[in-house]
């Protein structure tokens, strides 16, 4: 079986210097299957994302999986509200 690349990898959006300027919260479950792909966990847990998203806060929810927002909605809501309160006007 041939591996098929992700469907949008070949699309040129014309973005030459991608950078997210807004404060950003990434909530991931420690049990997310995406972390098991080679290199993903190291990349996400390193500071390499800060090159593209300088004001990035990453929270790993210990019992969360890929659908952490469905499995633990109260915890995710608390994290989001806290983040918004910290960065709100």
Rosetta constraint file for C-alpha pairs under 8 A:
AtomPair CA 5 CA 9 HARMONIC 7.02 0.50
AtomPair CA 18 CA 52 HARMONIC 6.34 0.50
AtomPair CA 19 CA 51 HARMONIC 7.73 0.50
AtomPair CA 19 CA 52 HARMONIC 4.60 0.50
AtomPair CA 19 CA 53 HARMONIC 5.85 0.50
AtomPair CA 19 CA 54 HARMONIC 7.97 0.50
AtomPair CA 20 CA 52 HARMONIC 6.23 0.50
AtomPair CA 20 CA 53 HARMONIC 4.90 0.50
AtomPair CA 20 CA 54 HARMONIC 7.28 0.50
AtomPair CA 21 CA 53 HARMONIC 6.69 0.50
AtomPair CA 21 CA 54 HARMONIC 7.07 0.50
AtomPair CA 21 CA 55 HARMONIC 7.20 0.50
AtomPair CA 22 CA 55 HARMONIC 6.84 0.50
AtomPair CA 23 CA 55 HARMONIC 4.90 0.50
AtomPair CA 23 CA 56 HARMONIC 6.13 0.50
AtomPair CA 23 CA 57 HARMONIC 7.89 0.50
AtomPair CA 23 CA 87 HARMONIC 7.33 0.50
AtomPair CA 24 CA 53 HARMONIC 7.38 0.50
AtomPair CA 24 CA 55 HARMONIC 6.17 0.50
AtomPair CA 24 CA 56 HARMONIC 4.86 0.50
AtomPair CA 24 CA 57 HARMONIC 6.19 0.50
AtomPair CA 25 CA 56 HARMONIC 6.01 0.50
AtomPair CA 25 CA 57 HARMONIC 4.95 0.50
AtomPair CA 25 CA 58 HARMONIC 5.94 0.50
AtomPair CA 25 CA 59 HARMONIC 7.62 0.50
AtomPair CA 25 CA 80 HARMONIC 7.70 0.50
AtomPair CA 25 CA 83 HARMONIC 7.23 0.50
AtomPair CA 26 CA 56 HARMONIC 7.37 0.50
AtomPair CA 26 CA 57 HARMONIC 6.24 0.50
AtomPair CA 26 CA 58 HARMONIC 4.73 0.50
AtomPair CA 26 CA 59 HARMONIC 6.24 0.50
AtomPair CA 27 CA 58 HARMONIC 5.98 0.50
AtomPair CA 27 CA 59 HARMONIC 4.91 0.50
AtomPair CA 27 CA 60 HARMONIC 5.99 0.50
AtomPair CA 27 CA 61 HARMONIC 7.22 0.50
AtomPair CA 27 CA 68 HARMONIC 8.00 0.50
AtomPair CA 27 CA 76 HARMONIC 7.51 0.50
AtomPair CA 28 CA 32 HARMONIC 6.95 0.50
AtomPair CA 28 CA 58 HARMONIC 7.63 0.50
AtomPair CA 28 CA 59 HARMONIC 6.28 0.50
AtomPair CA 28 CA 60 HARMONIC 4.90 0.50
AtomPair CA 28 CA 61 HARMONIC 6.10 0.50
AtomPair CA 28 CA 64 HARMONIC 7.01 0.50
AtomPair CA 28 CA 65 HARMONIC 7.39 0.50
AtomPair CA 28 CA 66 HARMONIC 7.11 0.50
AtomPair CA 28 CA 68 HARMONIC 6.72 0.50
AtomPair CA 29 CA 60 HARMONIC 5.35 0.50
AtomPair CA 29 CA 61 HARMONIC 4.67 0.50
AtomPair CA 29 CA 62 HARMONIC 6.14 0.50
AtomPair CA 29 CA 63 HARMONIC 6.47 0.50
AtomPair CA 29 CA 64 HARMONIC 3.70 0.50
AtomPair CA 29 CA 65 HARMONIC 4.46 0.50
AtomPair CA 29 CA 66 HARMONIC 6.07 0.50
AtomPair CA 29 CA 67 HARMONIC 7.65 0.50
AtomPair CA 29 CA 68 HARMONIC 5.60 0.50
AtomPair CA 30 CA 35 HARMONIC 7.90 0.50
AtomPair CA 30 CA 60 HARMONIC 5.60 0.50
AtomPair CA 30 CA 61 HARMONIC 5.72 0.50
AtomPair CA 30 CA 62 HARMONIC 5.02 0.50
AtomPair CA 30 CA 63 HARMONIC 6.47 0.50
AtomPair CA 30 CA 64 HARMONIC 5.78 0.50
AtomPair CA 30 CA 65 HARMONIC 6.36 0.50
AtomPair CA 31 CA 35 HARMONIC 7.62 0.50
AtomPair CA 31 CA 62 HARMONIC 7.29 0.50
AtomPair CA 31 CA 63 HARMONIC 6.70 0.50
AtomPair CA 31 CA 64 HARMONIC 5.77 0.50
AtomPair CA 31 CA 65 HARMONIC 4.46 0.50
AtomPair CA 31 CA 66 HARMONIC 7.02 0.50
AtomPair CA 32 CA 36 HARMONIC 7.64 0.50
AtomPair CA 32 CA 64 HARMONIC 6.93 0.50
AtomPair CA 32 CA 65 HARMONIC 4.16 0.50
AtomPair CA 32 CA 66 HARMONIC 4.19 0.50
AtomPair CA 32 CA 67 HARMONIC 7.72 0.50
AtomPair CA 33 CA 37 HARMONIC 7.45 0.50
AtomPair CA 33 CA 65 HARMONIC 7.11 0.50
AtomPair CA 33 CA 66 HARMONIC 6.26 0.50
AtomPair CA 34 CA 40 HARMONIC 7.02 0.50
AtomPair CA 34 CA 66 HARMONIC 7.20 0.50
AtomPair CA 35 CA 40 HARMONIC 5.33 0.50
AtomPair CA 35 CA 41 HARMONIC 4.72 0.50
AtomPair CA 36 CA 40 HARMONIC 6.95 0.50
AtomPair CA 36 CA 41 HARMONIC 6.89 0.50
AtomPair CA 37 CA 41 HARMONIC 7.61 0.50
AtomPair CA 39 CA 43 HARMONIC 6.02 0.50
AtomPair CA 40 CA 44 HARMONIC 6.00 0.50
AtomPair CA 41 CA 45 HARMONIC 5.85 0.50
AtomPair CA 42 CA 46 HARMONIC 5.89 0.50
AtomPair CA 43 CA 47 HARMONIC 7.70 0.50
AtomPair CA 43 CA 48 HARMONIC 6.40 0.50
AtomPair CA 43 CA 49 HARMONIC 7.40 0.50
AtomPair CA 44 CA 48 HARMONIC 7.41 0.50
AtomPair CA 44 CA 49 HARMONIC 6.70 0.50
AtomPair CA 47 CA 51 HARMONIC 7.54 0.50
AtomPair CA 48 CA 52 HARMONIC 7.83 0.50
AtomPair CA 49 CA 53 HARMONIC 5.89 0.50
AtomPair CA 49 CA 54 HARMONIC 7.59 0.50
AtomPair CA 49 CA 56 HARMONIC 7.85 0.50
AtomPair CA 50 CA 54 HARMONIC 4.32 0.50
AtomPair CA 50 CA 55 HARMONIC 6.98 0.50
AtomPair CA 50 CA 56 HARMONIC 6.37 0.50
AtomPair CA 60 CA 64 HARMONIC 7.84 0.50
AtomPair CA 61 CA 68 HARMONIC 7.64 0.50
AtomPair CA 64 CA 68 HARMONIC 4.63 0.50
AtomPair CA 64 CA 71 HARMONIC 6.79 0.50
AtomPair CA 64 CA 72 HARMONIC 6.92 0.50
AtomPair CA 65 CA 71 HARMONIC 7.60 0.50
AtomPair CA 67 CA 71 HARMONIC 6.24 0.50
AtomPair CA 68 CA 72 HARMONIC 5.63 0.50
AtomPair CA 68 CA 73 HARMONIC 7.27 0.50
AtomPair CA 68 CA 76 HARMONIC 7.44 0.50
AtomPair CA 69 CA 73 HARMONIC 4.85 0.50
AtomPair CA 69 CA 76 HARMONIC 5.85 0.50
AtomPair CA 72 CA 76 HARMONIC 6.32 0.50
AtomPair CA 73 CA 77 HARMONIC 5.93 0.50
AtomPair CA 74 CA 78 HARMONIC 6.19 0.50
AtomPair CA 75 CA 79 HARMONIC 6.29 0.50
AtomPair CA 76 CA 80 HARMONIC 6.18 0.50
AtomPair CA 77 CA 81 HARMONIC 6.03 0.50
AtomPair CA 78 CA 82 HARMONIC 6.03 0.50
AtomPair CA 79 CA 83 HARMONIC 6.13 0.50
AtomPair CA 80 CA 84 HARMONIC 6.10 0.50
AtomPair CA 81 CA 85 HARMONIC 6.02 0.50
AtomPair CA 82 CA 86 HARMONIC 6.15 0.50
AtomPair CA 83 CA 87 HARMONIC 6.31 0.50
AtomPair CA 84 CA 88 HARMONIC 5.46 0.50
